[in-house]
């Protein structure tokens, strides 16, 4: 256990040392973050950014979804006040940094925009086309995708050098890991800024390459929990074993939280769904 903790200590620090980037390329200053999608993930990212001192513009195309998302954030902070982990004054200050909009033009002054909608490639490409039109030059255009092709998303813009993956883990305001995903055309300044973004949010930030599932989800895919479940072990038993081992959340509960129906819908859309 001591050796494992030592490994984690040095590995977390090694993540920040990107050859050709760390110390050589200055990150952009981040004062304002835009977030596209006011759902569970988008709201969590908004809270993380506000708590890091950034102004936040939360965008959703539907006024009701936007209002629901902001209300969820307010309820989360109300629980923090009830638990006395934050004062009402602190919560009021955090909420003052947050604004909502249904118009992409509200993102024009953002220094970084994180797209956080459900996993549909065509939808994400449409969003990045709009971001390309309204965001200022040099704005980092980040996708929170957990497995889709960053290169294809970048193709929807005229500035692929500004596009990167910023894969948060739910709930984004609590989970400490951030997986930044570089494509072959992602610029050094974009990488440096995304790594600085994660550090500012207090995340353990790791830069990975672009491949299906990146690193975290590829590891989960080969962990064998689906095979164990198909052999008759109940999901809650798998989760209990994983959490007893030290995981914050078991794989079954995590998939349920993310949305099993979303994964199934996308596999069906791609012609890969096999109910058997």
C-alpha positions in Angstrom: 0.0 0.0 0.0 2.9 2.4 0.8 4.4 1.7 -2.6 1.1 2.3 -4.3 0.7 5.7 -2.6 4.2 6.7 -3.5 3.5 5.7 -7.1 0.3 7.8 -7.1 2.2 10.8 -5.6 4.8 10.9 -8.4 2.4 9.9 -11.2 0.0 12.8 -10.4 2.9 15.2 -10.7 4.4 13.6 -13.8 1.0 14.2 -15.6 1.7 17.9 -15.7 5.1 17.5 -17.4 4.2 17.5 -21.1 7.2 17.3 -23.4 7.5 20.4 -25.5 4.7 22.2 -23.7 5.3 22.3 -19.9 7.4 25.4 -19.1 7.8 26.2 -22.8 4.3 27.4 -23.8 2.4 29.9 -21.8 -1.3 29.0 -21.2 -4.0 31.6 -22.0 -5.5 33.5 -19.2 -8.9 32.0 -18.2 -11.4 34.5 -16.8 -14.6 33.2 -18.3 -15.8 29.7 -19.1 -18.8 28.8 -21.3 -20.5 25.4 -20.9 -22.9 24.0 -23.5 -25.5 21.7 -21.9 -27.2 22.4 -18.6 -27.6 18.7 -17.5 -25.9 16.8 -14.7 -22.4 17.1 -16.2 -22.7 20.7 -17.4 -24.0 21.8 -14.0 -21.1 20.1 -12.2 -18.5 21.7 -14.5 -20.2 25.1 -14.0 -19.9 24.6 -10.2 -16.3 23.6 -10.5 -15.4 26.7 -12.6 -17.3 29.1 -10.3 -15.5 27.7 -7.3 -12.2 28.3 -9.1 -13.1 32.0 -9.4 -14.2 32.0 -13.1 -17.2 33.6 -14.6 -19.5 31.0 -16.1 -22.0 31.2 -18.9 -24.2 28.1 -19.0 -26.0 27.6 -22.3 -28.8 25.3 -23.2 -31.0 25.5 -26.3 -34.1 24.9 -24.2 -35.2 27.5 -21.7 -36.8 24.9 -19.4 -33.7 22.7 -19.4 -31.6 25.8 -18.6 -33.8 26.8 -15.7 -33.9 23.2 -14.4 -30.1 23.0 -14.6 -29.6 26.3 -12.7 -32.1 25.2 -10.1 -30.1 21.9 -9.6 -27.0 24.0 -9.0 -28.9 26.1 -6.4 -30.2 23.0 -4.7 -26.7 21.5 -4.5 -25.4 24.7 -2.9 -28.3 24.9 -0.5 -27.3 21.4 0.7 -23.8 22.7 1.2 -25.2 25.5 3.4 -27.3 23.0 5.4 -24.2 20.8 5.9 -22.3 24.0 6.9 -19.6 23.2 4.4 -20.3 26.6 2.8 -21.9 29.8 4.2 -24.8 31.5 2.5 -22.4 34.4 1.7 -20.1 32.1 -0.1 -22.9 30.5 -2.1 -24.3 33.9 -3.1 -20.8 34.9 -4.3 -20.6 31.7 -6.4 -24.0 32.1 -7.9 -23.2 35.7 -8.8 -20.5 34.3 -11.2 -23.1 32.2 -13.0 -25.3 33.3 -15.9 -27.5 31.4 -18.2 -28.4 31.8 -21.9 -30.1 30.1 -24.8 -28.1 32.1 -27.4 -24.6 31.0 -28.6 -23.7 34.7 -28.9 -23.4 34.8 -25.1 -20.2 32.7 -25.4 -18.5 35.4 -27.5 -16.2 36.6 -24.7 -15.4 33.2 -23.2 -11.8 32.1 -22.9 -12.7 28.4 -23.0 -16.0 26.6 -23.9 -16.7 23.1 -22.7 -19.4 21.2 -24.7 -21.2 18.8 -22.3 -24.1 17.3 -24.2 -25.0 13.6 -24.5 -22.8 11.4 -26.7 -24.0 12.0 -30.2 -21.3 12.8 -32.8 -23.5 14.7 -35.2 -24.9 16.9 -32.4 -21.5 17.7 -31.1 -20.2 18.6 -34.6 -23.2 20.9 -35.0 -22.3 22.6 -31.7 -18.7 23.0 -32.7 -19.7 24.6 -36.0 -21.7 27.2 -34.0 -18.8 27.7 -31.5 -16.4 28.3 -34.4 -18.7 31.0 -35.6 -19.2 32.9 -32.4 -16.1 32.3 -30.2 -13.2 34.7 -30.2 -9.9 33.7 -31.8 -7.8 31.6 -29.4 -10.7 30.5 -27.4 -10.2 26.8 -26.4 -13.0 24.7 -27.8 -13.3 21.6 -25.5 -15.6 18.6 -25.7 -16.5 16.5 -22.6 -17.0 13.4 -24.8 -16.0 10.2 -23.0 -15.2 8.2 -26.2 -16.0 10.0 -29.4 -13.4 10.9 -32.0 -11.9 14.4 -31.2 -10.6 14.6 -34.7 -14.0 14.3 -36.3 -15.3 17.0 -33.9 -12.4 19.3 -34.8 -13.3 18.8 -38.5 -16.5 20.7 -37.9 -14.4 23.9 -37.2 -11.9 26.0 -39.1 -9.6 26.0 -36.2 -8.7 22.4 -35.2 -5.7 23.7 -33.4 -8.0 25.1 -30.7 -10.0 21.9 -30.2 -9.3 19.4 -27.4 -11.1 16.9 -25.3 -11.7 17.7 -21.6 -13.3 14.6 -20.2 -14.7 15.2 -16.7 -16.1 12.5 -14.5 -19.5 12.8 -12.8 -20.2 14.6 -10.6 -17.7 17.0 -12.1 -17.6 19.3 -9.1 -16.5 16.4 -6.9 -14.5 13.9 -8.9 -10.8 14.8 -9.0 -9.7 13.3 -12.4 -9.7 15.2 -15.7 -8.7 13.5 -18.9 -7.5 15.9 -21.6 -7.5 14.5 -25.1 -5.2 15.8 -27.8 -5.7 15.3 -31.5 -2.9 15.4 -34.1 -3.8 19.0 -34.9 -4.3 20.3 -31.3 -2.0 23.2 -30.8 0.6 23.5 -28.0 -1.1 26.6 -26.6 -4.4 24.8 -26.4 -2.8 21.8 -24.6 -1.1 24.1 -22.2 -4.3 26.1 -21.5 -6.3 22.9 -21.0 -3.8 21.5 -18.5 -3.7 24.8 -16.7 -7.6 24.8 -16.7 -7.6 21.4 -14.9 -5.0 22.5 -12.4 -7.0 25.6 -11.6 -10.1 23.5 -11.0 -8.0 21.3 -8.5 -8.1 18.3 -10.8 -5.6 15.6 -11.3 -5.2 16.3 -15.0 -3.8 13.8 -17.5 -3.1 14.3 -21.2 -4.0 11.3 -23.4 -4.2 10.6 -27.1 -7.3 10.3 -29.3 -8.6 6.7 -29.5 -11.9 5.0 -28.7 -12.6 5.4 -25.0 -9.3 7.2 -24.5 -7.7 5.8 -21.3 -10.2 5.7 -18.5 -13.1 4.1 -20.4 -10.7 1.6 -22.1 -9.5 0.5 -18.7 -13.1 0.1 -17.6 -13.9 -1.9 -20.7 -11.2 -4.5 -20.0 -11.9 -4.7 -16.3 -14.2 -7.7 -16.9 -17.2 -6.5 -14.8 -19.6 -7.0 -17.7 -18.4 -10.6 -18.1 -18.9 -11.2 -14.4 -22.4 -9.8 -14.5 -23.3 -11.9 -17.5 -22.2 -15.0 -15.5 -24.9 -14.2 -12.9 -23.3 -11.9 -10.3 -25.6 -9.1 -9.3 -24.7 -5.5 -10.1 -24.8 -4.4 -6.5 -22.4 -7.3 -5.6 -19.9 -6.1 -8.2 -20.2 -2.5 -7.0 -19.7 -3.7 -3.4 -16.5 -5.5 -4.3 -15.2 -2.5 -6.3 -16.0 0.0 -3.5 -14.5 -2.3 -0.8 -11.3 -2.4 -2.9 -11.2 1.4 -2.7 -13.2 2.7 -5.7 -15.4 5.7 -4.9 -18.2 4.2 -7.0 -18.7 0.8 -8.5 -18.9 0.4 -12.3 -22.5 -0.6 -12.5 -23.6 2.4 -10.4 -21.4 4.7 -12.5 -22.9 3.5 -15.8 -26.4 3.9 -14.4 -25.5 7.5 -13.3 -24.1 8.4 -16.7 -27.1 6.9 -18.5 -27.2 3.3 -19.8 -30.0 4.3 -22.1 -27.8 6.9 -23.8 -25.1 4.3 -24.5 -27.7 1.9 -25.9 -29.3 4.6 -28.1 -25.9 5.5 -29.6 -25.0 1.9 -30.3 -28.4 1.4 -32.0 -27.8 4.6 -34.1 -24.4 3.2 -35.2 -25.9 -0.2 -36.0 -23.8 -1.9 -33.2 -26.6 -2.8 -30.8 -26.8 -6.5 -30.0 -29.4 -7.3 -27.4 -28.1 -10.9 -27.1 
